[in-house]
Amino acid sequence: MFRLLLVLFIFIAAALSVSAQVYLGAELGPGSLLKAEEAKLSRENDDAFAGVFVLENSTAAVYSVFESTTPERIVASYLRQGIYRQELLMLFAIAGNSGVPFSALAKERAKGVSLRELAGKHNADLLKLFRAAQAQQKTIEEKTALIEAVFTSAASPVPVAEAESSTAAPHENEKK
């Protein structure tokens, strides 16, 4: 009898914990309201990186590699599609040296072709590309951070100092 009650108690306890884990389809966590703001910040950061990237490189090279007159938009869209910044810089160097459009290299990467294979296929030294891209990424991100800091501080309201009443005597030319 005691064993039967013990087994029954275990089944009831298990059933209660299972019913507490039922998912009703609506979930709201502590950070769920902040995700939209994070996405907005990420998008703004990608846009700033793309703008500085285009400014750091030759206009003719950027236009020919991306085959566009709006390379900032193209660069930002590749970043949003999942291409990492350093990968973007390396693909840009490969495309610039080989004459292959960036879009063709990006399609190959999307199919799973490695950077090593792309570099070998287009006669580029992968280690040299990596080091150059690393240095260029650092420079671009520093300038991006500087630009964002300037615009963030410009957008914040400037406190207005209250006018102080002067106890000094008015100047003789001032009207009373």
CORFEN-V605665 format. One record per helix or strand. SS is the DSSP state (H for helix, E for strand). FROM is the first residue (numbers start at 0). TO is the last residue. If there is no record, write none. Layout:
BEGIN
ss;from;to
SS;FROM;TO
SS;FROM;TO
END
This chain:
BEGIN
ss;from;to
H;1;18
H;34;55
H;58;65
H;70;80
H;84;97
H;101;109
H;114;120
H;125;154
END
